[in-house]
């Protein structure tokens, strides 16, 4: 196909060669071997872009409460939660301070009428 450097067409310049800037090659990202020590003492090695060769974690999936629901629901922490409720500093304690003591179902129905 023969293309011109200037247009003689009344329909636009879509057939004219356009000079595109030269594209650079994709950058080479270095990867390093990293030795990770978790909070429970277990270790593993993996490849990463971080240049640190060794990392020691103090908080990870083995000891974080959001990752361990069983620790929250039934464990040493549940005893602490019950103590908080007895002291009146937990959620139920705040509810009782705000709205008064527990109301039985019959009393609740009477209040609604």
C-alpha positions as CSV (number, residue, x, y, z in Angstrom):
1,X,0.0,0.0,0.0
2,X,1.3,3.4,-0.9
3,X,0.8,6.1,1.7
4,X,1.5,9.7,1.4
5,X,3.0,12.2,3.8
6,X,0.3,14.7,3.2
7,X,-3.4,14.2,2.5
8,X,-5.1,14.9,-0.8
9,X,-8.3,13.3,0.3
10,X,-11.4,15.4,1.2
11,X,-12.3,12.7,3.8
12,X,-9.6,13.3,6.4
13,X,-6.1,12.2,7.2
14,X,-6.7,8.6,8.4
15,X,-4.3,7.2,5.7
16,X,-1.3,9.4,6.5
17,X,1.6,7.9,8.4
18,X,1.8,9.0,12.0
19,X,5.0,9.2,13.8
20,X,4.7,7.3,17.1
21,X,7.2,7.7,19.9
22,X,9.4,4.7,20.4
23,X,8.2,2.6,23.4
24,X,10.6,1.5,26.1
25,X,11.0,-2.1,26.9
26,X,9.3,-3.4,30.1
27,X,11.3,-2.8,33.2
28,X,13.1,-5.8,34.8
29,X,11.9,-6.1,38.4
30,X,14.4,-7.8,40.6
31,X,13.1,-10.6,42.9
32,X,14.9,-11.6,46.1
33,X,14.7,-14.7,48.3
34,X,13.2,-13.9,51.7
35,X,13.2,-16.0,54.9
36,X,10.1,-15.3,57.0
37,X,9.8,-16.2,60.7
38,X,6.2,-16.1,62.0
39,X,5.1,-15.3,65.5
40,X,4.7,-18.9,66.5
41,X,8.2,-19.7,65.4
42,X,7.4,-21.4,62.1
43,X,9.5,-20.3,59.1
44,X,9.1,-20.3,55.4
45,X,11.0,-18.9,52.4
46,X,9.5,-17.1,49.4
47,X,10.4,-14.9,46.5
48,X,9.6,-11.2,46.9
49,X,10.5,-7.8,45.4
50,X,11.6,-6.5,48.9
51,X,15.4,-6.6,49.3
52,X,15.2,-7.7,52.9
53,X,16.6,-11.2,53.2
54,X,15.0,-12.0,56.6
55,X,11.8,-10.8,58.3
56,X,10.5,-11.6,61.7
57,X,6.7,-11.2,62.2
58,X,5.2,-10.3,65.6
59,X,1.6,-10.3,64.4
60,X,0.3,-12.7,61.8
61,X,-2.6,-15.1,61.1
62,X,-1.7,-17.4,64.0
63,X,-2.0,-14.9,66.8
64,X,-4.3,-12.1,65.4
65,X,-7.8,-12.1,66.9
66,X,-9.5,-11.3,63.6
67,X,-8.0,-14.4,62.0
68,X,-8.8,-16.6,65.0
69,X,-12.5,-16.5,65.7
70,X,-12.3,-19.5,68.0
71,X,-10.0,-17.6,70.4
72,X,-12.6,-14.8,70.6
73,X,-15.6,-17.1,70.9
74,X,-14.3,-19.9,73.2
75,X,-11.0,-19.4,74.8
76,X,-9.2,-17.5,77.5
77,X,-10.5,-14.2,76.1
78,X,-14.2,-15.3,76.7
79,X,-13.6,-15.3,80.4
80,X,-12.4,-11.7,80.2
81,X,-15.5,-10.8,78.3
82,X,-17.8,-12.3,80.9
83,X,-15.9,-10.4,83.6
84,X,-16.4,-7.2,81.7
85,X,-20.2,-7.9,81.5
86,X,-20.4,-8.5,85.2
87,X,-18.5,-5.3,85.9
88,X,-21.0,-3.3,83.8
89,X,-18.3,-2.1,81.4
90,X,-19.2,-4.3,78.4
91,X,-22.1,-3.8,75.9
92,X,-24.8,-5.1,78.2
93,X,-23.5,-3.0,81.0
94,X,-23.7,0.1,78.8
95,X,-27.2,-0.9,77.7
96,X,-28.3,-1.3,81.4
97,X,-26.8,2.1,82.3
98,X,-28.6,3.8,79.4
99,X,-32.0,2.0,79.5
100,X,-32.3,0.5,82.9
101,X,-32.4,-3.1,84.1
102,X,-33.7,-6.1,82.1
103,X,-37.4,-6.1,81.3
104,X,-39.3,-9.4,81.1
105,X,-41.3,-10.2,77.9
106,X,-44.7,-9.7,79.7
107,X,-43.6,-6.3,81.0
108,X,-42.4,-5.3,77.5
109,X,-45.8,-6.2,76.0
110,X,-47.6,-4.2,78.7
111,X,-45.4,-1.2,77.9
112,X,-46.2,-1.5,74.2
113,X,-50.0,-1.3,74.8
